[in-house]
Amino acid sequence: MKILEPINTMLASCFISDFENTDNKDVRIRYGLLAGWISIVAILILFVVKMVLGLMAESPKRIVIVADVDVKEDVPESEFEQIAKDLESTAREEIPNISYCQFYITPKFAY
């Protein structure tokens, strides 16, 4: 995604010396380590958000659904909102007692 390119470049320039020299094995290893650590931090942030939302529900009879949904690369970003709305509508029809329902749509290649 073109939106992520400046962010990727900024992160690489901050944490990887000689980040443009991808022919160097050490640089590629550092890219892999950086991606791994960013993934761990992102998952921890998602966990905290989901835990807070779960605690805000305050009741064992209520159900909170927060999900990350991967879609194929060829699905246009303009369809993400409609996919999330369709998933939320289906979840609310099928599962009683939903107090909060949120779906985050991301393309598979973002990982």
ABEGO torsion letter per residue (X at the ends): XAAAAAAAAAAAAAABBGAABAABAAAAAAAAAAAAAAAAAAAAAAAAAAAAAAAAAGBAABBBBBBBBBBBAABBAAAAAAAAAAAAAAAAAABBGBABBBBBBBBAAAX
